[in-house]
Each structure stands twice: as C-alpha cells, then as structure tokens.
Amino acid sequence: MKLGVILECPKGGVDEKVYSYVFEQLCPELEVVVEEAGANKQQMIESCGPVAEILLDQGCEAVLIIWDLMPRWGGEPCRKEDVEAILEKMGEC
C-alpha cells in the first residue's frame, strides 16, 4: 500500500523522521510518501487540500494528516475546530 502523509513540519523535519521510522517499524511493506504542507499548523491547514490531491495523483491509496493538537507556542487546542478547518480546505479542491 502507498500512503500519503501530510505533516505539520518542513520537509525532512523531526516529525517526518519520527513518523517515517514508526511506519517502517509497524508496517515495513508500506510505502510512505511525505509532502511538505507548511512549517506550522496554520500553513498545513491552508495547503492540505492541494497537497492531498498531489499525493492521490502520485498513486497514494490514502492520505493521513498529522498535526500537533497543542503546539509549543501555546494557544487553545480544539480538535473539532482543526478538523472542521481541514475538511473545509479539502472541500475547496
């Protein structure tokens, strides 16, 4: 299976390294494709729709979006609002 992954970090960042390692350990036959979608949550939310399209066009069977619920800089975490914003951006594609 080919899995597309959108992370809230720059390409080659810590999240990409950690999640790539975890996926490899859990499912070695899984092909993981990571596309950059921004260096922070707001950038990731804004660009996740077009990035998901790119991943699907590259043959990914599914796309996984991973972000920090509570970023280091603070703010009020709200998974519901984050998901609604992501779904809205996905619908714009």
Phi, psi and omega per residue, in radians:
M1 nan 2.508 3.098
K2 -1.898 2.088 -3.079
L3 -1.971 2.200 3.026
G4 -1.553 2.439 -3.121
V5 -2.256 2.274 3.049
I6 -1.964 2.143 -3.112
L7 -2.085 2.711 3.076
E8 -1.558 1.180 3.108
C9 -2.931 2.782 3.095
P10 -1.199 2.724 3.106
K11 -0.954 2.294 -3.133
G12 1.419 0.105 -3.108
G13 -1.317 3.129 -3.079
V14 -1.030 -0.791 -3.129
D15 -1.023 -0.773 -3.140
E16 -1.060 -0.756 -3.131
K17 -1.127 -0.773 -3.108
V18 -1.163 -0.893 -3.097
Y19 -1.157 -0.649 3.089
S20 -1.058 -0.735 3.112
Y21 -1.112 -0.798 -3.128
V22 -1.076 -0.809 3.123
F23 -1.048 -0.736 -3.133
E24 -1.107 -0.688 -3.140
Q25 -1.234 -0.676 -3.091
L26 -1.381 -0.604 -3.037
C27 -2.609 1.417 -3.047
P28 -1.025 -0.466 -3.122
E29 -1.427 -0.111 3.138
L30 -1.307 2.244 3.039
E31 -1.649 2.081 -3.083
V32 -1.894 2.256 3.101
V33 -2.076 2.094 -3.138
V34 -1.869 2.275 3.061
E35 -2.037 2.437 3.115
E36 -1.219 2.357 -3.140
A37 -2.305 0.236 3.130
G38 2.205 2.756 -3.076
A39 -1.608 -0.100 3.112
N40 -2.536 3.030 -3.038
K41 -1.071 -0.760 -3.108
Q42 -1.092 -0.764 3.098
Q43 -1.115 -0.703 3.134
M44 -1.100 -0.781 3.135
I45 -1.101 -0.756 -3.119
E46 -1.088 -0.604 -3.021
S47 -1.865 0.006 -3.027
C48 -1.121 -0.571 3.135
G49 -1.089 -1.013 3.114
P50 -1.070 -0.621 3.135
V51 -1.180 -0.696 3.088
A52 -1.084 -0.694 3.088
E53 -1.060 -0.741 3.114
I54 -1.045 -0.807 -3.119
L55 -1.104 -0.739 3.117
L56 -1.148 -0.678 3.089
D57 -1.131 -0.462 3.110
Q58 -1.437 0.068 3.074
G59 1.670 0.174 3.094
C60 -1.198 2.395 3.137
E61 -1.446 -0.390 3.128
A62 -2.654 2.767 3.098
V63 -2.230 2.259 3.137
L64 -1.924 2.275 3.117
I65 -1.960 2.162 -3.104
I66 -2.172 2.257 3.098
W67 -2.495 2.871 3.114
D68 -1.418 2.201 3.076
L69 -1.182 -0.743 -3.133
M70 -2.100 1.605 3.132
P71 -1.121 2.768 -3.123
R72 -1.013 -0.575 -3.073
W73 -1.301 -0.107 3.081
G74 1.723 -2.651 -3.071
G75 1.690 2.873 3.134
E76 -1.536 2.082 3.124
P77 -1.303 2.403 3.050
C78 -2.634 1.721 -3.127
R79 -1.027 -0.688 -3.124
K80 -1.048 -0.837 3.140
E81 -1.135 -0.699 3.113
D82 -1.067 -0.828 -3.120
V83 -1.118 -0.738 3.114
E84 -1.066 -0.731 3.132
A85 -1.142 -0.713 3.121
I86 -1.138 -0.803 3.140
L87 -1.096 -0.643 3.092
E88 -1.084 -0.793 3.137
K89 -1.170 -0.620 3.107
M90 -1.148 -0.613 -3.138
G91 -1.250 -0.295 -3.137
E92 -1.378 -0.153 -3.097
C93 -1.517 nan nan
